[in-house]
Amino acid sequence: MTDPTLPVALSCGEPAGIGPEVAARAWAALAGEIPMVWLGDPRHLPSDIPHRTVTQAEEASEVSPDALPVLAHDFGAAAQHGVPDPHHAQPVIDMIAKGVAMVRKGAACALCTAPIHKKALMEGANFAYPGHTEYLAALAGVDEVVMMLASDALRVVPATIHIALEEVPRQLTPAKLRRVIEITQAGLRDQFGIPKPRLAIAGLNPHAGEGGAMGRQEVDWIAPLIQIMCAEGFDLRGPLPADTMFHAAARESYDAAIAMYHDQALIPIKTLDFDRGVNVTLGLPFIRTSPDHGTAFDIAGKGTANPSSMIEAIRLAHRMAQSR
């Protein structure tokens, strides 16, 4: 079990968005419950939330009950709500890397990342990655990671993510699906404390292909792969029709669902628990969570951003750390 006094490291994300605000509101909700430390420029935090600069993460547990601990980094300028500053791009990237380094050396128990604006990072710092996840994988030196969306109602993993729907049947291969299942199973066991995870596997086609009448992938290789992996000791069921596997009774029968593409996974969890879903990256050698929303430039600085997803992301990161 991880030392419960170790803080969750919070990278600031895009300072022109709602990241600093929801992090500060999350601290206010969790002060005294979970130690945390925020990495960024304190000028970007809401003025009504008390914060205190610390010099090292180990000070956070003492400070956290009374003020948001901040490992300060000078971004060079204050943030303008809703308008990304290209000069902030490299510091935003640096805070992610700093958070990873802290967790890997044992100064923090987990990393929770606030939303970034990929276009701003590419234009301001030639950011070479499609997003947070790929950058974190590069920092960790791993080739394959899995995105899980988690809430109290559902855990779901899309086997393919940000690709066009027409590309899904081409990129979804037996080797790809096997690795997604393996990484998900290991993550649930090692980071969620579930000794023998039960996984439900969705079909690709309507009605899971209906015996080949609506598509052959289920018959030709998805069902045979599931049979092979079950013989190897995995607890899998499927391929299941996606339209009947997310109701309440069905969800009781598995610990996580593997969906075949982005919307097949995200529509059910956002319908069930829109404000409290958490993005978890499995396959990294450290714990990383993130709120399941973007920078929301249109409401940044207005005090209306809902911190629920950030609160749940911090809670889940801390809970996962205690389960390792």
VEXKEVO-270165 format. One line per field, with one value per residue: residue number from 1; x, y, z of N, C-alpha, C in turn; residue in three letters. Coordinates in steps of 0.05 Angstrom, whole numbers, plus 5000, padded with zeros to 4 digits. Example, Ala and Ser with C-alpha at 12.3 -4.5 7.8 and 13.67 -1.06 7.14 Angstrom:
BEGIN
k c(1/2) $
n_px c(5264/5257) $
n_py c(4886/4955) $
n_pz c(5156/5142) $
ca_px c(5246/5273) $
ca_py c(4910/4979) $
ca_pz c(5156/5143) $
c_px c(5264/5258) $
c_py c(4934/5001) $
c_pz c(5156/5157) $
r c(ala/ser) $
This chain:
BEGIN
k c(1/2/3/4/5/6/7/8/9/10/11/12/13/14/15/16/17/18/19/20/21/22/23/24/25/26/27/28/29/30/31/32/33/34/35/36/37/38/39/40/41/42/43/44/45/46/47/48/49/50/51/52/53/54/55/56/57/58/59/60/61/62/63/64/65/66/67/68/69/70/71/72/73/74/75/76/77/78/79/80/81/82/83/84/85/86/87/88/89/90/91/92/93/94/95/96/97/98/99/100/101/102/103/104/105/106/107/108/109/110/111/112/113/114/115/116/117/118/119/120/121/122/123/124/125/126/127/128/129/130/131/132/133/134/135/136/137/138/139/140/141/142/143/144/145/146/147/148/149/150/151/152/153/154/155/156/157/158/159/160/161/162/163/164/165/166/167/168/169/170/171/172/173/174/175/176/177/178/179/180/181/182/183/184/185/186/187/188/189/190/191/192/193/194/195/196/197/198/199/200/201/202/203/204/205/206/207/208/209/210/211/212/213/214/215/216/217/218/219/220/221/222/223/224/225/226/227/228/229/230/231/232/233/234/235/236/237/238/239/240/241/242/243/244/245/246/247/248/249/250/251/252/253/254/255/256/257/258/259/260/261/262/263/264/265/266/267/268/269/270/271/272/273/274/275/276/277/278/279/280/281/282/283/284/285/286/287/288/289/290/291/292/293/294/295/296/297/298/299/300/301/302/303/304/305/306/307/308/309/310/311/312/313/314/315/316/317/318/319/320/321/322/323/324) $
n_px c(5017/5010/5041/4996/5002/5027/5022/4972/4994/4978/4976/4976/4950/4919/4924/4889/4841/4790/4819/4855/4816/4778/4813/4827/4775/4766/4806/4784/4739/4760/4797/4837/4821/4846/4914/4945/4982/4992/5017/5042/5032/5019/4991/4951/4910/4844/4826/4799/4811/4851/4921/4987/5055/5100/5164/5177/5146/5136/5120/5067/5026/5021/5008/4962/4909/4896/4908/4915/4970/5025/5071/5109/5114/5141/5104/5113/5073/5008/4947/4898/4831/4801/4832/4885/4955/5011/5062/5055/5054/5101/5113/5066/5072/5119/5101/5070/5110/5140/5105/5100/5154/5156/5119/5143/5191/5173/5154/5103/5038/5006/4987/4946/4917/4902/4858/4888/4903/4909/4920/4940/4987/5015/5022/5049/5093/5110/5089/5092/5055/4992/4960/4951/4956/4989/5036/5048/5056/5103/5139/5141/5163/5135/5100/5047/4985/4922/4859/4814/4748/4718/4670/4626/4584/4600/4655/4691/4725/4749/4769/4790/4806/4810/4795/4769/4704/4701/4752/4756/4744/4789/4833/4823/4846/4859/4906/4910/4862/4871/4915/4891/4854/4888/4919/4878/4858/4903/4909/4861/4869/4919/4917/4865/4854/4825/4821/4810/4790/4728/4710/4670/4659/4645/4608/4627/4592/4521/4477/4517/4535/4498/4504/4534/4502/4501/4552/4619/4661/4654/4642/4686/4734/4731/4698/4727/4777/4763/4748/4797/4827/4798/4808/4860/4856/4832/4774/4724/4668/4626/4626/4584/4519/4521/4479/4451/4483/4494/4454/4427/4424/4457/4506/4521/4545/4597/4664/4688/4676/4694/4694/4686/4696/4703/4653/4617/4636/4637/4587/4550/4574/4576/4522/4504/4533/4549/4576/4614/4650/4714/4777/4823/4888/4912/4966/5011/5071/5056/5005/4954/4903/4848/4802/4741/4733/4741/4779/4742/4737/4697/4671/4710/4738/4690/4669/4633/4645/4639/4666/4663/4681/4737/4743/4727/4767/4813/4801/4796/4848/4877/4853/4866/4921/4925/4909/4948) $
n_py c(4976/5045/5101/5137/5191/5214/5262/5274/5293/5350/5371/5434/5442/5476/5543/5583/5560/5522/5492/5509/5532/5489/5454/5483/5488/5434/5422/5453/5423/5375/5384/5365/5313/5287/5293/5339/5370/5426/5441/5494/5564/5606/5654/5641/5617/5618/5677/5673/5626/5598/5591/5562/5568/5515/5482/5431/5368/5337/5371/5379/5348/5369/5422/5420/5414/5467/5502/5505/5470/5493/5480/5524/5552/5598/5625/5669/5706/5731/5694/5700/5692/5644/5653/5625/5632/5631/5632/5605/5552/5517/5517/5492/5440/5427/5423/5377/5339/5347/5330/5276/5260/5269/5230/5183/5182/5176/5218/5235/5204/5195/5220/5272/5301/5365/5391/5400/5444/5423/5446/5496/5480/5456/5498/5535/5508/5468/5418/5349/5308/5272/5280/5285/5231/5203/5232/5222/5167/5167/5193/5155/5113/5071/5030/5019/5040/5044/5075/5087/5101/5119/5112/5111/5084/5056/5025/5033/5016/5040/5004/5024/5092/5157/5158/5157/5129/5095/5075/5040/4982/4968/4981/4953/4896/4826/4823/4875/4880/4839/4860/4905/4881/4852/4894/4922/4883/4875/4926/4933/4893/4907/4962/4975/4938/4890/4823/4783/4804/4815/4818/4848/4841/4879/4871/4888/4900/4915/4882/4847/4826/4786/4729/4731/4754/4810/4827/4802/4801/4786/4731/4712/4726/4754/4726/4675/4694/4710/4660/4634/4666/4660/4607/4613/4634/4683/4722/4729/4753/4750/4760/4815/4844/4913/4946/4923/4916/4953/4966/4969/4917/4886/4911/4896/4848/4850/4877/4915/4942/4927/4965/4973/5020/5092/5124/5083/5069/5117/5142/5112/5119/5174/5185/5159/5182/5239/5284/5264/5228/5197/5200/5149/5127/5067/5020/5050/5060/5084/5118/5152/5199/5238/5293/5283/5322/5381/5442/5483/5539/5577/5585/5596/5627/5648/5626/5585/5534/5464/5426/5372/5327/5333/5329/5275/5251/5261/5235/5182/5173/5175/5132/5089/5090/5072/5020/4994) $
n_pz c(5000/4984/5015/5053/5063/5021/4969/4917/4855/4818/4754/4721/4671/4615/4626/4611/4610/4646/4681/4726/4759/4770/4796/4842/4865/4874/4912/4954/4965/4982/5021/5076/5070/5027/5012/4968/4914/4874/4810/4779/4758/4809/4801/4766/4793/4824/4860/4907/4933/4982/4978/4985/4976/4967/4975/4965/4949/4994/5035/5028/5053/5104/5094/5062/5089/5102/5061/4990/4968/4930/4881/4855/4790/4746/4695/4665/4650/4668/4660/4608/4610/4571/4526/4499/4512/4472/4495/4541/4529/4531/4587/4606/4585/4611/4664/4663/4653/4699/4739/4726/4737/4792/4812/4795/4823/4873/4904/4900/4901/4857/4792/4771/4717/4691/4639/4574/4518/4457/4406/4421/4446/4405/4369/4401/4422/4389/4400/4397/4400/4396/4441/4513/4532/4497/4503/4557/4555/4524/4558/4598/4571/4547/4499/4490/4514/4550/4548/4598/4618/4677/4729/4786/4766/4720/4686/4628/4568/4508/4451/4405/4391/4377/4319/4252/4240/4197/4196/4238/4232/4204/4236/4282/4304/4317/4348/4368/4399/4436/4465/4488/4522/4555/4580/4605/4640/4673/4695/4725/4762/4787/4799/4815/4851/4842/4844/4805/4749/4716/4650/4601/4533/4478/4417/4349/4308/4294/4339/4353/4306/4293/4283/4237/4199/4200/4194/4197/4233/4288/4285/4255/4283/4333/4372/4371/4391/4443/4465/4464/4500/4546/4557/4572/4621/4629/4650/4612/4575/4518/4446/4459/4445/4437/4449/4491/4535/4574/4611/4678/4705/4672/4679/4729/4723/4707/4714/4682/4617/4550/4495/4424/4395/4399/4409/4422/4472/4502/4500/4534/4587/4593/4591/4636/4679/4674/4696/4731/4710/4700/4669/4660/4652/4633/4636/4643/4682/4729/4766/4732/4727/4701/4695/4659/4616/4575/4562/4564/4547/4540/4589/4625/4682/4699/4744/4742/4729/4735/4786/4794/4764/4767/4823/4830/4799/4828/4876/4857/4838/4886/4913/4880/4886/4938/4931/4903) $
ca_px c(5000/5024/5040/4972/5009/5038/5001/4966/5005/4959/4988/4958/4936/4918/4916/4867/4816/4779/4836/4862/4792/4767/4832/4823/4750/4769/4820/4765/4721/4775/4817/4836/4815/4867/4935/4950/5000/4987/5041/5036/5037/4997/4975/4929/4890/4824/4836/4784/4820/4877/4942/5012/5078/5118/5188/5178/5120/5133/5107/5039/5007/5018/4995/4937/4884/4890/4912/4924/4999/5032/5099/5106/5130/5135/5096/5120/5051/4982/4930/4873/4811/4790/4851/4911/4979/5031/5085/5049/5054/5122/5110/5045/5084/5138/5087/5063/5135/5148/5087/5109/5179/5150/5107/5162/5211/5160/5147/5073/5027/4993/4985/4920/4923/4880/4857/4906/4892/4929/4927/4957/5014/5028/5029/5068/5117/5114/5082/5092/5038/4963/4947/4963/4961/5013/5060/5054/5068/5131/5154/5144/5177/5118/5090/5018/4969/4894/4843/4790/4730/4709/4653/4614/4564/4610/4682/4690/4750/4747/4792/4801/4797/4804/4797/4743/4689/4708/4778/4755/4747/4816/4853/4816/4856/4861/4929/4902/4842/4883/4931/4873/4843/4910/4926/4855/4857/4926/4903/4841/4881/4941/4911/4839/4852/4805/4839/4803/4771/4708/4708/4650/4670/4623/4612/4632/4569/4495/4469/4542/4537/4476/4513/4546/4483/4505/4581/4632/4683/4648/4645/4712/4757/4727/4690/4749/4797/4752/4750/4826/4836/4785/4823/4885/4850/4817/4746/4713/4642/4621/4619/4556/4507/4527/4454/4439/4503/4499/4433/4436/4428/4480/4531/4527/4558/4625/4679/4694/4668/4712/4679/4703/4704/4700/4626/4605/4644/4633/4559/4537/4584/4568/4494/4499/4546/4563/4593/4634/4667/4743/4794/4845/4907/4923/4990/5034/5083/5047/4976/4946/4875/4842/4774/4732/4723/4761/4787/4718/4745/4674/4663/4734/4739/4664/4661/4610/4655/4632/4691/4656/4699/4763/4742/4727/4793/4832/4793/4802/4877/4886/4843/4882/4947/4923/4903/4970) $
ca_py c(5000/5070/5119/5155/5220/5224/5278/5271/5316/5362/5389/5457/5443/5502/5563/5600/5545/5519/5474/5520/5536/5464/5443/5498/5480/5406/5424/5463/5401/5352/5392/5349/5286/5277/5313/5344/5392/5437/5449/5516/5591/5613/5676/5631/5605/5637/5693/5667/5601/5602/5573/5567/5557/5496/5478/5403/5355/5326/5390/5382/5336/5387/5447/5415/5419/5495/5517/5489/5471/5499/5480/5547/5555/5624/5623/5693/5725/5722/5682/5713/5671/5638/5660/5613/5647/5613/5631/5586/5525/5500/5512/5472/5414/5422/5415/5349/5324/5349/5313/5248/5255/5267/5205/5161/5181/5170/5243/5237/5177/5193/5245/5280/5322/5382/5391/5417/5452/5411/5465/5516/5468/5451/5524/5549/5493/5446/5393/5329/5286/5278/5289/5278/5203/5195/5244/5207/5141/5172/5199/5130/5094/5048/5031/5015/5046/5041/5096/5077/5121/5105/5125/5091/5069/5040/5028/5025/5020/5038/4990/5044/5118/5180/5152/5157/5104/5077/5063/5021/4954/4963/4982/4934/4870/4808/4831/4900/4874/4823/4878/4922/4864/4846/4918/4928/4863/4880/4951/4928/4877/4920/4989/4977/4917/4869/4801/4769/4822/4804/4837/4844/4849/4887/4865/4911/4905/4914/4855/4831/4812/4767/4704/4737/4768/4839/4831/4776/4802/4771/4702/4704/4728/4764/4704/4656/4705/4709/4633/4628/4680/4647/4582/4621/4642/4709/4720/4746/4745/4765/4788/4822/4867/4937/4960/4910/4909/4975/4971/4965/4889/4877/4923/4882/4822/4854/4899/4935/4935/4934/4973/4972/5046/5115/5131/5059/5069/5142/5149/5102/5130/5202/5185/5149/5198/5259/5303/5251/5209/5202/5188/5135/5115/5041/5011/5066/5050/5102/5123/5177/5204/5265/5297/5276/5346/5397/5467/5499/5567/5595/5591/5600/5651/5657/5614/5567/5507/5443/5412/5344/5307/5336/5317/5246/5243/5261/5213/5157/5170/5168/5105/5070/5089/5055/4993/4982) $
ca_pz c(5000/4982/5038/5049/5066/4996/4956/4889/4840/4799/4734/4718/4646/4601/4647/4602/4612/4673/4697/4752/4775/4781/4815/4867/4877/4883/4938/4975/4972/4992/5041/5100/5063/5009/5007/4940/4908/4848/4796/4760/4766/4828/4791/4750/4810/4833/4882/4932/4944/4995/4969/4998/4961/4981/4959/4957/4952/5021/5052/5020/5072/5127/5085/5047/5103/5106/5036/4967/4965/4903/4872/4836/4765/4733/4667/4651/4648/4678/4639/4600/4609/4544/4505/4504/4507/4462/4513/4563/4519/4541/4615/4610/4579/4632/4689/4660/4657/4728/4754/4721/4751/4820/4818/4790/4843/4898/4918/4898/4897/4831/4776/4760/4698/4682/4610/4558/4492/4439/4385/4433/4451/4379/4358/4419/4431/4370/4415/4376/4408/4393/4466/4539/4536/4481/4516/4582/4547/4515/4582/4613/4555/4541/4472/4489/4538/4546/4561/4612/4630/4701/4748/4804/4751/4698/4676/4600/4553/4479/4440/4387/4404/4361/4291/4238/4243/4175/4201/4261/4224/4194/4258/4303/4297/4340/4365/4382/4419/4457/4482/4503/4543/4574/4595/4623/4662/4692/4709/4745/4783/4801/4808/4826/4872/4835/4839/4780/4736/4697/4628/4580/4507/4460/4388/4332/4290/4308/4349/4353/4280/4290/4270/4210/4181/4200/4197/4201/4252/4312/4279/4244/4301/4360/4389/4375/4409/4471/4473/4469/4524/4569/4562/4584/4649/4631/4655/4591/4563/4494/4441/4467/4431/4452/4458/4514/4556/4592/4630/4706/4711/4657/4690/4753/4716/4699/4727/4661/4590/4528/4471/4400/4385/4417/4418/4435/4500/4516/4503/4559/4612/4595/4596/4663/4699/4657/4711/4749/4696/4703/4649/4673/4633/4642/4622/4651/4707/4750/4765/4721/4722/4691/4691/4632/4602/4562/4574/4567/4546/4541/4616/4642/4698/4707/4769/4738/4721/4754/4793/4803/4751/4779/4850/4828/4788/4851/4894/4845/4837/4913/4919/4864/4898/4962/4922/4888) $
c_px c(5018/5021/5016/4978/5021/5016/4996/4977/4984/4974/4967/4940/4937/4907/4894/4840/4807/4796/4843/4838/4781/4787/4829/4797/4751/4784/4801/4746/4735/4795/4814/4830/4837/4888/4940/4970/4996/5012/5033/5042/5014/4981/4950/4907/4869/4832/4822/4792/4848/4897/4968/5034/5094/5142/5192/5152/5115/5119/5076/5019/5001/5002/4967/4911/4876/4892/4921/4955/5006/5063/5100/5125/5122/5129/5103/5099/5026/4967/4906/4852/4800/4808/4878/4934/5000/5056/5080/5052/5076/5120/5088/5056/5104/5125/5077/5088/5144/5130/5094/5134/5174/5138/5127/5184/5199/5153/5117/5063/5014/4993/4957/4924/4899/4880/4877/4892/4913/4938/4946/4985/5029/5038/5050/5093/5123/5110/5077/5073/5008/4949/4963/4973/4987/5038/5067/5066/5097/5148/5160/5159/5161/5105/5059/5005/4939/4879/4818/4774/4717/4691/4642/4594/4576/4640/4681/4716/4743/4772/4806/4790/4791/4811/4770/4730/4697/4735/4777/4758/4775/4837/4847/4823/4856/4883/4923/4883/4853/4899/4913/4861/4864/4917/4903/4854/4879/4920/4882/4852/4901/4935/4884/4834/4831/4821/4835/4782/4753/4705/4686/4660/4646/4629/4617/4607/4543/4488/4493/4543/4514/4484/4524/4528/4488/4535/4594/4653/4678/4653/4673/4734/4752/4719/4713/4771/4788/4754/4779/4835/4822/4799/4850/4881/4837/4787/4732/4685/4637/4628/4589/4545/4510/4501/4441/4459/4508/4476/4442/4442/4453/4506/4539/4544/4587/4637/4686/4684/4689/4694/4698/4711/4694/4672/4611/4612/4635/4604/4546/4548/4576/4538/4489/4510/4563/4583/4616/4651/4696/4758/4818/4862/4918/4947/5014/5046/5077/5018/4971/4916/4872/4812/4766/4718/4746/4767/4764/4724/4721/4664/4686/4733/4712/4654/4638/4619/4649/4658/4687/4675/4727/4764/4743/4754/4814/4826/4801/4832/4887/4877/4859/4910/4947/4918/4927/4984) $
c_py c(5025/5086/5138/5184/5231/5239/5267/5296/5324/5379/5410/5456/5471/5523/5582/5586/5542/5502/5485/5524/5510/5450/5457/5490/5451/5406/5432/5440/5378/5359/5376/5320/5273/5299/5315/5367/5400/5447/5470/5543/5600/5637/5666/5618/5626/5651/5686/5641/5604/5581/5580/5553/5539/5492/5449/5389/5344/5345/5391/5371/5354/5412/5443/5420/5448/5512/5498/5492/5475/5497/5500/5545/5581/5620/5648/5714/5713/5710/5699/5692/5668/5642/5648/5631/5628/5611/5613/5557/5507/5496/5492/5444/5407/5413/5386/5332/5324/5331/5284/5242/5252/5240/5182/5160/5178/5194/5248/5209/5173/5220/5248/5304/5339/5384/5410/5424/5444/5431/5486/5505/5464/5478/5538/5535/5469/5419/5371/5306/5293/5288/5281/5249/5194/5207/5230/5180/5145/5178/5173/5109/5069/5052/5032/5023/5044/5063/5083/5102/5107/5123/5103/5073/5050/5046/5017/5033/5019/5025/5007/5071/5139/5175/5153/5129/5085/5063/5041/4992/4948/4963/4963/4906/4852/4815/4856/4895/4858/4841/4895/4906/4858/4870/4925/4909/4869/4906/4948/4912/4893/4947/4993/4956/4896/4844/4786/4784/4807/4825/4828/4856/4855/4876/4891/4919/4905/4885/4836/4814/4793/4743/4708/4751/4798/4845/4806/4777/4785/4741/4695/4705/4738/4742/4683/4667/4704/4680/4625/4640/4669/4621/4588/4632/4669/4704/4739/4735/4762/4748/4792/4844/4892/4950/4947/4905/4931/4982/4961/4936/4878/4887/4909/4857/4826/4877/4921/4924/4944/4940/4974/4999/5068/5119/5107/5058/5094/5150/5138/5114/5159/5205/5178/5169/5220/5275/5290/5230/5217/5187/5175/5123/5090/5034/5028/5054/5068/5107/5151/5178/5232/5268/5292/5300/5361/5423/5487/5529/5586/5602/5596/5627/5661/5645/5594/5538/5487/5427/5382/5324/5309/5324/5287/5236/5242/5239/5186/5152/5162/5140/5084/5067/5071/5026/4979/4961) $
c_pz c(5000/5008/5035/5053/5040/4981/4927/4875/4819/4780/4726/4693/4634/4620/4637/4603/4641/4691/4725/4771/4787/4800/4842/4881/4888/4910/4960/4984/4987/5014/5066/5095/5047/5005/4977/4937/4879/4835/4775/4771/4784/4819/4776/4767/4818/4858/4909/4945/4956/4984/4984/4981/4978/4963/4951/4964/4980/5041/5049/5041/5096/5119/5075/5063/5104/5080/5015/4965/4936/4900/4849/4813/4751/4703/4651/4648/4659/4654/4633/4595/4580/4521/4511/4496/4497/4479/4537/4555/4531/4571/4622/4606/4602/4658/4687/4666/4686/4745/4751/4737/4781/4828/4815/4811/4871/4915/4918/4893/4870/4818/4767/4743/4691/4651/4596/4532/4471/4418/4396/4438/4425/4367/4375/4425/4413/4384/4394/4381/4404/4418/4490/4540/4522/4493/4541/4575/4538/4539/4598/4597/4549/4513/4471/4516/4530/4561/4573/4622/4653/4717/4766/4788/4730/4694/4647/4586/4523/4467/4419/4396/4383/4332/4278/4240/4221/4179/4223/4252/4214/4216/4281/4294/4321/4359/4381/4404/4442/4476/4499/4527/4564/4592/4615/4646/4682/4708/4731/4768/4800/4812/4820/4848/4867/4827/4812/4765/4716/4675/4609/4554/4488/4432/4373/4317/4306/4315/4350/4328/4273/4273/4243/4191/4179/4202/4206/4223/4277/4308/4272/4264/4329/4379/4393/4394/4438/4481/4480/4495/4549/4576/4576/4613/4651/4635/4636/4583/4539/4469/4446/4450/4448/4463/4482/4537/4576/4611/4658/4712/4697/4669/4716/4748/4708/4713/4707/4635/4570/4504/4447/4389/4404/4427/4431/4464/4514/4519/4528/4584/4615/4599/4626/4684/4686/4672/4727/4736/4698/4681/4664/4651/4645/4624/4627/4677/4731/4746/4753/4716/4712/4690/4662/4619/4591/4577/4578/4568/4549/4569/4635/4656/4707/4733/4767/4731/4743/4761/4799/4790/4762/4807/4848/4817/4810/4870/4883/4844/4865/4921/4905/4876/4923/4955/4910/4905) $
r c(met/thr/asp/pro/thr/leu/pro/val/ala/leu/ser/cys/gly/glu/pro/ala/gly/ile/gly/pro/glu/val/ala/ala/arg/ala/trp/ala/ala/leu/ala/gly/glu/ile/pro/met/val/trp/leu/gly/asp/pro/arg/his/leu/pro/ser/asp/ile/pro/his/arg/thr/val/thr/gln/ala/glu/glu/ala/ser/glu/val/ser/pro/asp/ala/leu/pro/val/leu/ala/his/asp/phe/gly/ala/ala/ala/gln/his/gly/val/pro/asp/pro/his/his/ala/gln/pro/val/ile/asp/met/ile/ala/lys/gly/val/ala/met/val/arg/lys/gly/ala/ala/cys/ala/leu/cys/thr/ala/pro/ile/his/lys/lys/ala/leu/met/glu/gly/ala/asn/phe/ala/tyr/pro/gly/his/thr/glu/tyr/leu/ala/ala/leu/ala/gly/val/asp/glu/val/val/met/met/leu/ala/ser/asp/ala/leu/arg/val/val/pro/ala/thr/ile/his/ile/ala/leu/glu/glu/val/pro/arg/gln/leu/thr/pro/ala/lys/leu/arg/arg/val/ile/glu/ile/thr/gln/ala/gly/leu/arg/asp/gln/phe/gly/ile/pro/lys/pro/arg/leu/ala/ile/ala/gly/leu/asn/pro/his/ala/gly/glu/gly/gly/ala/met/gly/arg/gln/glu/val/asp/trp/ile/ala/pro/leu/ile/gln/ile/met/cys/ala/glu/gly/phe/asp/leu/arg/gly/pro/leu/pro/ala/asp/thr/met/phe/his/ala/ala/ala/arg/glu/ser/tyr/asp/ala/ala/ile/ala/met/tyr/his/asp/gln/ala/leu/ile/pro/ile/lys/thr/leu/asp/phe/asp/arg/gly/val/asn/val/thr/leu/gly/leu/pro/phe/ile/arg/thr/ser/pro/asp/his/gly/thr/ala/phe/asp/ile/ala/gly/lys/gly/thr/ala/asn/pro/ser/ser/met/ile/glu/ala/ile/arg/leu/ala/his/arg/met/ala/gln/ser/arg) $
